[in-house]
Amino acid sequence: MALHNEIRDDIYGKISDGTYREGDSIPSEIDLASSYGVSRSTIRQALQALVHEGYLERRKRRGTIVTRPKVDQFAAMGIRSFEEEQANVGRKIRTTVINFKRQRANAEVARALELSAAAEVWHLVRLRYVDDRANVFVESYVPCELYPGFDEYDFATTRLYGAMADKGRPVVRAHRRLGVIKADSAMGALLDVSARDPLILMHTVGRDEDGNAVEYSVATYRGENNVFEFDVAK
């Protein structure tokens, strides 16, 4: 193994075991070169690898600090649940159900799900954590008529898309729209960010094999903690 890779692994180990904590400034290139008995160029290669992977960040006047890698959201790479996306990259996922009830669809929800004004929907409100940090607040709406008995599931441990498939109507395609908003005090408290910090807003309409709109979700992601990947082809 190349020397800079060995040093990269050693520094990564210190980040993993808490020797270097998030927000800490690590020693300078000169100090690290002296500590490891190598040239500054070798240290620079090791640090650059960790910067590229998202574990370190270079900042003016502070040097190199420890950060958390951003959470990849594979927004246009197939219909996968939040848990599936994050499990694929080794993340620890936890869900808190804030509210779950049956209610009449409001105008926005009825329009998105192509329902009559009197139709009822399941309204599921969750806060999703990645590596024990609040990452996304999501409100989901599912037509009661198409998914009877949905209240039998515990959505703290059951995937929404898994439950929909279990009822015989899986989501097979979806339209998603991304935007950026500023956090208000309520959303800031939920996601542990400051008021007016940027947040990523995603609206999703999921459809079944027959083309029926079966899911409408509004998800609000921490702005500084997420990266969305898209595949584009001509």
C-alpha atoms as an extended CHARMM CRD file, in Angstrom:
* protein
*
       234  EXT
         1         1  MET       CA              0.0000000000        0.0000000000        0.0000000000  PROA      1               0.0000000000
         2         2  ALA       CA              1.2640000000        3.4760000000       -0.8800000000  PROA      2               0.0000000000
         3         3  LEU       CA              2.5200000000        5.4910000000        2.0830000000  PROA      3               0.0000000000
         4         4  HSD       CA             -0.0440000000        8.2650000000        1.6610000000  PROA      4               0.0000000000
         5         5  ASN       CA             -2.8430000000        5.6600000000        1.7390000000  PROA      5               0.0000000000
         6         6  GLU       CA             -1.4900000000        4.2350000000        5.0060000000  PROA      6               0.0000000000
         7         7  ILE       CA             -1.4940000000        7.7230000000        6.5150000000  PROA      7               0.0000000000
         8         8  ARG       CA             -4.9730000000        8.3680000000        5.1450000000  PROA      8               0.0000000000
         9         9  ASP       CA             -6.1920000000        5.1720000000        6.8560000000  PROA      9               0.0000000000
        10        10  ASP       CA             -4.5250000000        6.1200000000       10.1350000000  PROA      10              0.0000000000
        11        11  ILE       CA             -6.0810000000        9.6010000000       10.1720000000  PROA      11              0.0000000000
        12        12  TYR       CA             -9.4510000000        8.1190000000        9.2000000000  PROA      12              0.0000000000
        13        13  GLY       CA             -9.1170000000        5.7240000000       12.1430000000  PROA      13              0.0000000000
        14        14  LYS       CA             -8.6080000000        8.6680000000       14.4870000000  PROA      14              0.0000000000
        15        15  ILE       CA            -11.7330000000       10.3250000000       13.0960000000  PROA      15              0.0000000000
        16        16  SER       CA            -13.7190000000        7.0960000000       13.5280000000  PROA      16              0.0000000000
        17        17  ASP       CA            -12.6080000000        6.4880000000       17.1350000000  PROA      17              0.0000000000
        18        18  GLY       CA            -13.2300000000       10.0940000000       18.1900000000  PROA      18              0.0000000000
        19        19  THR       CA             -9.6190000000       11.1820000000       18.5740000000  PROA      19              0.0000000000
        20        20  TYR       CA            -10.4870000000       13.8620000000       16.0230000000  PROA      20              0.0000000000
        21        21  ARG       CA            -14.1140000000       14.9500000000       16.5120000000  PROA      21              0.0000000000
        22        22  GLU       CA            -16.4310000000       16.7470000000       14.1290000000  PROA      22              0.0000000000
        23        23  GLY       CA            -15.4740000000       20.4270000000       14.0730000000  PROA      23              0.0000000000
        24        24  ASP       CA            -11.9430000000       19.8200000000       15.3670000000  PROA      24              0.0000000000
        25        25  SER       CA             -8.9730000000       21.2480000000       13.5100000000  PROA      25              0.0000000000
        26        26  ILE       CA             -6.4290000000       18.5440000000       12.8150000000  PROA      26              0.0000000000
        27        27  PRO       CA             -2.6820000000       19.2270000000       13.0980000000  PROA      27              0.0000000000
        28        28  SER       CA             -1.0360000000       21.2260000000       10.3280000000  PROA      28              0.0000000000
        29        29  GLU       CA              0.6660000000       19.5860000000        7.3620000000  PROA      29              0.0000000000
        30        30  ILE       CA              4.0500000000       20.4760000000        8.8720000000  PROA      30              0.0000000000
        31        31  ASP       CA              3.1610000000       18.8830000000       12.2250000000  PROA      31              0.0000000000
        32        32  LEU       CA              1.7150000000       15.7810000000       10.5870000000  PROA      32              0.0000000000
        33        33  ALA       CA              4.7520000000       15.4130000000        8.3330000000  PROA      33              0.0000000000
        34        34  SER       CA              6.9760000000       15.5640000000       11.3960000000  PROA      34              0.0000000000
        35        35  SER       CA              4.7620000000       13.1200000000       13.3240000000  PROA      35              0.0000000000
        36        36  TYR       CA              4.6700000000       10.5440000000       10.5140000000  PROA      36              0.0000000000
        37        37  GLY       CA              8.2500000000       11.1720000000        9.3660000000  PROA      37              0.0000000000
        38        38  VAL       CA              7.2510000000       11.8620000000        5.7560000000  PROA      38              0.0000000000
        39        39  SER       CA              7.2270000000       14.7900000000        3.3350000000  PROA      39              0.0000000000
        40        40  ARG       CA              4.4750000000       17.4250000000        3.2720000000  PROA      40              0.0000000000
        41        41  SER       CA              3.4960000000       16.2880000000       -0.2290000000  PROA      41              0.0000000000
        42        42  THR       CA              2.7390000000       12.8090000000        1.1360000000  PROA      42              0.0000000000
        43        43  ILE       CA              0.6260000000       14.3250000000        3.9240000000  PROA      43              0.0000000000
        44        44  ARG       CA             -1.1220000000       16.5360000000        1.3810000000  PROA      44              0.0000000000
        45        45  GLN       CA             -2.1040000000       13.4810000000       -0.6870000000  PROA      45              0.0000000000
        46        46  ALA       CA             -3.4780000000       11.7120000000        2.3830000000  PROA      46              0.0000000000
        47        47  LEU       CA             -5.4840000000       14.7440000000        3.4780000000  PROA      47              0.0000000000
        48        48  GLN       CA             -6.7910000000       15.4030000000       -0.0330000000  PROA      48              0.0000000000
        49        49  ALA       CA             -8.2040000000       11.8740000000       -0.1660000000  PROA      49              0.0000000000
        50        50  LEU       CA            -10.1130000000       12.4950000000        3.0840000000  PROA      50              0.0000000000
        51        51  VAL       CA            -11.3160000000       15.8830000000        1.8100000000  PROA      51              0.0000000000
        52        52  HSD       CA            -12.6020000000       14.2220000000       -1.3600000000  PROA      52              0.0000000000
        53        53  GLU       CA            -14.4030000000       11.5670000000        0.7340000000  PROA      53              0.0000000000
        54        54  GLY       CA            -16.0500000000       14.2510000000        2.8680000000  PROA      54              0.0000000000
        55        55  TYR       CA            -14.3080000000       13.5480000000        6.1830000000  PROA      55              0.0000000000
        56        56  LEU       CA            -12.1810000000       16.6980000000        6.1430000000  PROA      56              0.0000000000
        57        57  GLU       CA            -12.7100000000       20.2320000000        4.8990000000  PROA      57              0.0000000000
        58        58  ARG       CA            -10.1700000000       22.9830000000        4.3040000000  PROA      58              0.0000000000
        59        59  ARG       CA            -11.1700000000       26.4030000000        5.6540000000  PROA      59              0.0000000000
        60        60  LYS       CA             -9.4190000000       29.7420000000        5.6030000000  PROA      60              0.0000000000
        61        61  ARG       CA             -7.9330000000       30.7690000000        8.9520000000  PROA      61              0.0000000000
        62        62  ARG       CA             -8.9230000000       27.4330000000       10.5620000000  PROA      62              0.0000000000
        63        63  GLY       CA             -6.8920000000       25.0160000000        8.4910000000  PROA      63              0.0000000000
        64        64  THR       CA             -8.2780000000       21.5110000000        7.9760000000  PROA      64              0.0000000000
        65        65  ILE       CA            -11.2760000000       20.4980000000       10.0940000000  PROA      65              0.0000000000
        66        66  VAL       CA            -13.1980000000       17.2750000000       10.6250000000  PROA      66              0.0000000000
        67        67  THR       CA            -16.6250000000       17.1240000000        8.9760000000  PROA      67              0.0000000000
        68        68  ARG       CA            -19.2860000000       14.5290000000        8.3020000000  PROA      68              0.0000000000
        69        69  PRO       CA            -19.5630000000       13.1300000000        4.7950000000  PROA      69              0.0000000000
        70        70  LYS       CA            -22.6530000000       14.4300000000        3.0500000000  PROA      70              0.0000000000
        71        71  VAL       CA            -25.6080000000       12.0830000000        2.7510000000  PROA      71              0.0000000000
        72        72  ASP       CA            -26.0790000000       10.8630000000       -0.8140000000  PROA      72              0.0000000000
        73        73  GLN       CA            -29.6660000000       10.9250000000       -2.0380000000  PROA      73              0.0000000000
        74        74  PHE       CA            -29.9720000000        9.0130000000       -5.2930000000  PROA      74              0.0000000000
        75        75  ALA       CA            -32.9360000000       11.0390000000       -6.4620000000  PROA      75              0.0000000000
        76        76  ALA       CA            -33.0850000000        9.9110000000      -10.0690000000  PROA      76              0.0000000000
        77        77  MET       CA            -31.5770000000        6.4610000000       -9.9790000000  PROA      77              0.0000000000
        78        78  GLY       CA            -34.6330000000        4.2630000000       -9.5100000000  PROA      78              0.0000000000
        79        79  ILE       CA            -37.4340000000        3.8610000000       -6.9640000000  PROA      79              0.0000000000
        80        80  ARG       CA            -35.7560000000        3.0150000000       -3.6890000000  PROA      80              0.0000000000
        81        81  SER       CA            -36.6710000000        3.7260000000       -0.1020000000  PROA      81              0.0000000000
        82        82  PHE       CA            -34.6840000000        6.0930000000        2.0870000000  PROA      82              0.0000000000
        83        83  GLU       CA            -33.4860000000        3.0830000000        4.0980000000  PROA      83              0.0000000000
        84        84  GLU       CA            -32.2980000000        1.2420000000        0.9860000000  PROA      84              0.0000000000
        85        85  GLU       CA            -30.4080000000        4.2750000000       -0.2990000000  PROA      85              0.0000000000
        86        86  GLN       CA            -28.5820000000        4.8210000000        2.9730000000  PROA      86              0.0000000000
        87        87  ALA       CA            -27.9810000000        1.1370000000        3.7800000000  PROA      87              0.0000000000
        88        88  ASN       CA            -26.1600000000        0.8420000000        0.4660000000  PROA      88              0.0000000000
        89        89  VAL       CA            -23.5380000000        3.2960000000        1.7320000000  PROA      89              0.0000000000
        90        90  GLY       CA            -23.3420000000        1.9120000000        5.2660000000  PROA      90              0.0000000000
        91        91  ARG       CA            -25.3790000000        4.5600000000        7.0910000000  PROA      91              0.0000000000
        92        92  LYS       CA            -27.2350000000        4.0260000000       10.3550000000  PROA      92              0.0000000000
        93        93  ILE       CA            -30.9170000000        4.9310000000        9.9020000000  PROA      93              0.0000000000
        94        94  ARG       CA            -33.5400000000        5.7260000000       12.5310000000  PROA      94              0.0000000000
        95        95  THR       CA            -37.1210000000        6.9850000000       12.1500000000  PROA      95              0.0000000000
        96        96  THR       CA            -39.3820000000        8.8180000000       14.5780000000  PROA      96              0.0000000000
        97        97  VAL       CA            -43.1000000000        8.8870000000       13.7180000000  PROA      97              0.0000000000
        98        98  ILE       CA            -44.4190000000       12.2990000000       14.7410000000  PROA      98              0.0000000000
        99        99  ASN       CA            -47.9930000000       11.7290000000       13.5970000000  PROA      99              0.0000000000
       100       100  PHE       CA            -50.0140000000        9.1680000000       11.6680000000  PROA      100             0.0000000000
       101       101  LYS       CA            -53.7280000000        9.5530000000       11.0670000000  PROA      101             0.0000000000
       102       102  ARG       CA            -56.5830000000        9.2490000000        8.6000000000  PROA      102             0.0000000000
       103       103  GLN       CA            -57.9000000000       12.5850000000        7.3560000000  PROA      103             0.0000000000
       104       104  ARG       CA            -59.6800000000       14.3180000000        4.4900000000  PROA      104             0.0000000000
       105       105  ALA       CA            -57.3070000000       15.4300000000        1.7360000000  PROA      105             0.0000000000
       106       106  ASN       CA            -56.7570000000       19.1590000000        1.5020000000  PROA      106             0.0000000000
       107       107  ALA       CA            -56.7330000000       20.8770000000       -1.8920000000  PROA      107             0.0000000000
       108       108  GLU       CA            -52.9880000000       20.4540000000       -2.4620000000  PROA      108             0.0000000000
       109       109  VAL       CA            -53.0150000000       16.7500000000       -1.6020000000  PROA      109             0.0000000000
       110       110  ALA       CA            -56.1950000000       16.0320000000       -3.5750000000  PROA      110             0.0000000000
       111       111  ARG       CA            -54.6970000000       17.7090000000       -6.6390000000  PROA      111             0.0000000000
       112       112  ALA       CA            -51.4020000000       15.7920000000       -6.3560000000  PROA      112             0.0000000000
       113       113  LEU       CA            -53.1300000000       12.4330000000       -5.8480000000  PROA      113             0.0000000000
       114       114  GLU       CA            -55.8810000000       13.1800000000       -8.3730000000  PROA      114             0.0000000000
       115       115  LEU       CA            -58.6010000000       12.6370000000       -5.7470000000  PROA      115             0.0000000000
       116       116  SER       CA            -62.0170000000       14.1360000000       -5.1440000000  PROA      116             0.0000000000
       117       117  ALA       CA            -62.3090000000       16.8330000000       -2.5060000000  PROA      117             0.0000000000
       118       118  ALA       CA            -64.0610000000       14.4180000000       -0.1300000000  PROA      118             0.0000000000
       119       119  ALA       CA            -61.4500000000       11.6370000000       -0.3790000000  PROA      119             0.0000000000
       120       120  GLU       CA            -59.5700000000       10.4730000000        2.6980000000  PROA      120             0.0000000000
       121       121  VAL       CA            -55.8340000000        9.8750000000        2.9190000000  PROA      121             0.0000000000
       122       122  TRP       CA            -53.3740000000        8.4120000000        5.3700000000  PROA      122             0.0000000000
       123       123  HSD       CA            -51.1610000000       11.2500000000        6.6090000000  PROA      123             0.0000000000
       124       124  LEU       CA            -47.7620000000       10.0570000000        7.8730000000  PROA      124             0.0000000000
       125       125  VAL       CA            -45.2980000000       12.5160000000        9.4290000000  PROA      125             0.0000000000
       126       126  ARG       CA            -41.7590000000       11.3140000000       10.1260000000  PROA      126             0.0000000000
       127       127  LEU       CA            -38.3730000000       12.6390000000       11.1520000000  PROA      127             0.0000000000
       128       128  ARG       CA            -35.5670000000       10.5580000000        9.6250000000  PROA      128             0.0000000000
       129       129  TYR       CA            -32.1290000000       10.3460000000       11.1960000000  PROA      129             0.0000000000
       130       130  VAL       CA            -28.8330000000        9.3990000000        9.5470000000  PROA      130             0.0000000000
       131       131  ASP       CA            -26.0380000000        8.3940000000       11.9240000000  PROA      131             0.0000000000
       132       132  ASP       CA            -28.1340000000        9.8050000000       14.8260000000  PROA      132             0.0000000000
       133       133  ARG       CA            -28.4460000000       13.2590000000       13.2350000000  PROA      133             0.0000000000
       134       134  ALA       CA            -31.8280000000       14.6100000000       12.0990000000  PROA      134             0.0000000000
       135       135  ASN       CA            -31.5840000000       14.6650000000        8.3210000000  PROA      135             0.0000000000
       136       136  VAL       CA            -35.0420000000       14.9300000000        6.7470000000  PROA      136             0.0000000000
       137       137  PHE       CA            -38.5820000000       15.8190000000        7.8370000000  PROA      137             0.0000000000
       138       138  VAL       CA            -41.1350000000       14.1670000000        5.5770000000  PROA      138             0.0000000000
       139       139  GLU       CA            -44.9230000000       14.2720000000        5.2710000000  PROA      139             0.0000000000
       140       140  SER       CA            -46.4640000000       11.5100000000        3.1650000000  PROA      140             0.0000000000
       141       141  TYR       CA            -50.0270000000       11.0680000000        1.9380000000  PROA      141             0.0000000000
       142       142  VAL       CA            -51.5140000000        7.7920000000        0.6520000000  PROA      142             0.0000000000
       143       143  PRO       CA            -55.1350000000        7.2350000000       -0.5140000000  PROA      143             0.0000000000
       144       144  CYS       CA            -57.1440000000        5.3050000000        2.0860000000  PROA      144             0.0000000000
       145       145  GLU       CA            -59.3220000000        3.6930000000       -0.5970000000  PROA      145             0.0000000000
       146       146  LEU       CA            -56.3250000000        2.0580000000       -2.2710000000  PROA      146             0.0000000000
       147       147  TYR       CA            -54.5440000000        1.0930000000        0.9560000000  PROA      147             0.0000000000
       148       148  PRO       CA            -57.1040000000       -0.1150000000        3.5300000000  PROA      148             0.0000000000
       149       149  GLY       CA            -55.7630000000       -1.2010000000        6.9040000000  PROA      149             0.0000000000
       150       150  PHE       CA            -52.6290000000        0.8970000000        6.5880000000  PROA      150             0.0000000000
       151       151  ASP       CA            -52.7980000000        1.6880000000       10.2980000000  PROA      151             0.0000000000
       152       152  GLU       CA            -51.6680000000       -1.8650000000       11.0840000000  PROA      152             0.0000000000
       153       153  TYR       CA            -48.0710000000       -0.9060000000       10.3050000000  PROA      153             0.0000000000
       154       154  ASP       CA            -45.5020000000        0.6080000000       12.6440000000  PROA      154             0.0000000000
       155       155  PHE       CA            -43.7640000000        3.0960000000       10.3850000000  PROA      155             0.0000000000
       156       156  ALA       CA            -40.9630000000        3.6290000000       12.8560000000  PROA      156             0.0000000000
       157       157  THR       CA            -39.6840000000        0.2380000000       11.7050000000  PROA      157             0.0000000000
       158       158  THR       CA            -41.6110000000       -0.4110000000        8.4540000000  PROA      158             0.0000000000
       159       159  ARG       CA            -40.7090000000        1.1950000000        5.1220000000  PROA      159             0.0000000000
       160       160  LEU       CA            -43.5520000000        3.1470000000        3.5320000000  PROA      160             0.0000000000
       161       161  TYR       CA            -42.7860000000        1.7040000000        0.0950000000  PROA      161             0.0000000000
       162       162  GLY       CA            -42.5360000000       -1.7550000000        1.6400000000  PROA      162             0.0000000000
       163       163  ALA       CA            -46.0010000000       -1.4240000000        3.1700000000  PROA      163             0.0000000000
       164       164  MET       CA            -47.4330000000       -0.1620000000       -0.1180000000  PROA      164             0.0000000000
       165       165  ALA       CA            -45.9630000000       -3.1600000000       -1.9420000000  PROA      165             0.0000000000
       166       166  ASP       CA            -47.3120000000       -5.4330000000        0.7890000000  PROA      166             0.0000000000
       167       167  LYS       CA            -50.7940000000       -4.1100000000        0.0150000000  PROA      167             0.0000000000
       168       168  GLY       CA            -50.3550000000       -5.0720000000       -3.6300000000  PROA      168             0.0000000000
       169       169  ARG       CA            -49.7700000000       -1.5930000000       -5.0640000000  PROA      169             0.0000000000
       170       170  PRO       CA            -46.0350000000       -0.8150000000       -5.1340000000  PROA      170             0.0000000000
       171       171  VAL       CA            -44.6960000000        2.5010000000       -6.3550000000  PROA      171             0.0000000000
       172       172  VAL       CA            -43.0400000000        1.7860000000       -9.7050000000  PROA      172             0.0000000000
       173       173  ARG       CA            -42.2690000000        5.3080000000      -10.8970000000  PROA      173             0.0000000000
       174       174  ALA       CA            -42.2100000000        8.7850000000       -9.4190000000  PROA      174             0.0000000000
       175       175  HSD       CA            -41.9440000000       12.4270000000      -10.3630000000  PROA      175             0.0000000000
       176       176  ARG       CA            -39.7720000000       14.5200000000       -8.0490000000  PROA      176             0.0000000000
       177       177  ARG       CA            -39.3170000000       18.2800000000       -7.8920000000  PROA      177             0.0000000000
       178       178  LEU       CA            -36.4660000000       19.9280000000       -5.9840000000  PROA      178             0.0000000000
       179       179  GLY       CA            -36.3040000000       23.4280000000       -4.5830000000  PROA      179             0.0000000000
       180       180  VAL       CA            -34.4500000000       25.4160000000       -1.9460000000  PROA      180             0.0000000000
       181       181  ILE       CA            -36.0970000000       27.2360000000        0.9620000000  PROA      181             0.0000000000
       182       182  LYS       CA            -34.9780000000       28.9630000000        4.1520000000  PROA      182             0.0000000000
       183       183  ALA       CA            -35.6110000000       27.3030000000        7.5000000000  PROA      183             0.0000000000
       184       184  ASP       CA            -38.1970000000       28.8670000000        9.7760000000  PROA      184             0.0000000000
       185       185  SER       CA            -37.8980000000       28.4930000000       13.5540000000  PROA      185             0.0000000000
       186       186  ALA       CA            -40.0970000000       25.3630000000       13.6920000000  PROA      186             0.0000000000
       187       187  MET       CA            -38.2490000000       23.4760000000       10.9550000000  PROA      187             0.0000000000
       188       188  GLY       CA            -34.9410000000       24.7150000000       12.3230000000  PROA      188             0.0000000000
       189       189  ALA       CA            -35.7540000000       23.1390000000       15.6800000000  PROA      189             0.0000000000
       190       190  LEU       CA            -36.7180000000       19.8190000000       14.0730000000  PROA      190             0.0000000000
       191       191  LEU       CA            -33.6190000000       19.5670000000       11.8960000000  PROA      191             0.0000000000
       192       192  ASP       CA            -31.2580000000       21.2540000000       14.3760000000  PROA      192             0.0000000000
       193       193  VAL       CA            -30.3300000000       24.1130000000       12.0680000000  PROA      193             0.0000000000
       194       194  SER       CA            -30.5410000000       27.8770000000       12.4690000000  PROA      194             0.0000000000
       195       195  ALA       CA            -33.4930000000       29.9020000000       11.2290000000  PROA      195             0.0000000000
       196       196  ARG       CA            -32.9370000000       31.0420000000        7.6220000000  PROA      196             0.0000000000
       197       197  ASP       CA            -30.4040000000       28.2700000000        6.9430000000  PROA      197             0.0000000000
       198       198  PRO       CA            -30.9290000000       26.7460000000        3.4590000000  PROA      198             0.0000000000
       199       199  LEU       CA            -33.0230000000       23.5800000000        3.2340000000  PROA      199             0.0000000000
       200       200  ILE       CA            -33.7570000000       21.3320000000        0.2700000000  PROA      200             0.0000000000
       201       201  LEU       CA            -37.4410000000       20.7570000000       -0.4410000000  PROA      201             0.0000000000
       202       202  MET       CA            -38.4920000000       17.7090000000       -2.4600000000  PROA      202             0.0000000000
       203       203  HSD       CA            -42.0360000000       17.0190000000       -3.6780000000  PROA      203             0.0000000000
       204       204  THR       CA            -42.7070000000       13.4640000000       -4.8500000000  PROA      204             0.0000000000
       205       205  VAL       CA            -45.7080000000       11.9420000000       -6.6070000000  PROA      205             0.0000000000
       206       206  GLY       CA            -45.4040000000        8.1600000000       -6.8270000000  PROA      206             0.0000000000
       207       207  ARG       CA            -47.4670000000        6.0420000000       -9.2100000000  PROA      207             0.0000000000
       208       208  ASP       CA            -48.4090000000        2.3680000000       -9.3990000000  PROA      208             0.0000000000
       209       209  GLU       CA            -48.2620000000        0.0680000000      -12.4230000000  PROA      209             0.0000000000
       210       210  ASP       CA            -51.6030000000        1.3800000000      -13.7030000000  PROA      210             0.0000000000
       211       211  GLY       CA            -50.4510000000        4.9780000000      -13.5480000000  PROA      211             0.0000000000
       212       212  ASN       CA            -52.5180000000        5.8740000000      -10.4720000000  PROA      212             0.0000000000
       213       213  ALA       CA            -51.0650000000        8.5400000000       -8.1870000000  PROA      213             0.0000000000
       214       214  VAL       CA            -50.6450000000        6.5900000000       -4.9440000000  PROA      214             0.0000000000
       215       215  GLU       CA            -48.1590000000        8.6440000000       -2.9060000000  PROA      215             0.0000000000
       216       216  TYR       CA            -47.5810000000       12.3360000000       -2.3590000000  PROA      216             0.0000000000
       217       217  SER       CA            -44.6520000000       13.2840000000       -0.1440000000  PROA      217             0.0000000000
       218       218  VAL       CA            -43.0720000000       16.5760000000        0.8590000000  PROA      218             0.0000000000
       219       219  ALA       CA            -39.5860000000       16.0840000000        2.2660000000  PROA      219             0.0000000000
       220       220  THR       CA            -37.4010000000       18.7940000000        3.8010000000  PROA      220             0.0000000000
       221       221  TYR       CA            -33.6730000000       17.9860000000        3.9530000000  PROA      221             0.0000000000
       222       222  ARG       CA            -30.8400000000       19.7050000000        5.7800000000  PROA      222             0.0000000000
       223       223  GLY       CA            -29.1680000000       21.8220000000        3.1310000000  PROA      223             0.0000000000
       224       224  GLU       CA            -25.5410000000       21.4050000000        4.1330000000  PROA      224             0.0000000000
       225       225  ASN       CA            -25.7520000000       17.6880000000        4.7760000000  PROA      225             0.0000000000
       226       226  ASN       CA            -27.1410000000       16.2060000000        1.5530000000  PROA      226             0.0000000000
       227       227  VAL       CA            -25.9970000000       15.6200000000       -2.0120000000  PROA      227             0.0000000000
       228       228  PHE       CA            -28.4840000000       14.6060000000       -4.7170000000  PROA      228             0.0000000000
       229       229  GLU       CA            -27.2630000000       12.5120000000       -7.6360000000  PROA      229             0.0000000000
       230       230  PHE       CA            -28.9600000000       12.3300000000      -11.0340000000  PROA      230             0.0000000000
       231       231  ASP       CA            -28.4230000000       10.1930000000      -14.0930000000  PROA      231             0.0000000000
       232       232  VAL       CA            -29.1150000000       12.0740000000      -17.3240000000  PROA      232             0.0000000000
       233       233  ALA       CA            -29.1740000000       10.5600000000      -20.7980000000  PROA      233             0.0000000000
       234       234  LYS       CA            -30.0060000000       11.9300000000      -24.2230000000  PROA      234             0.0000000000
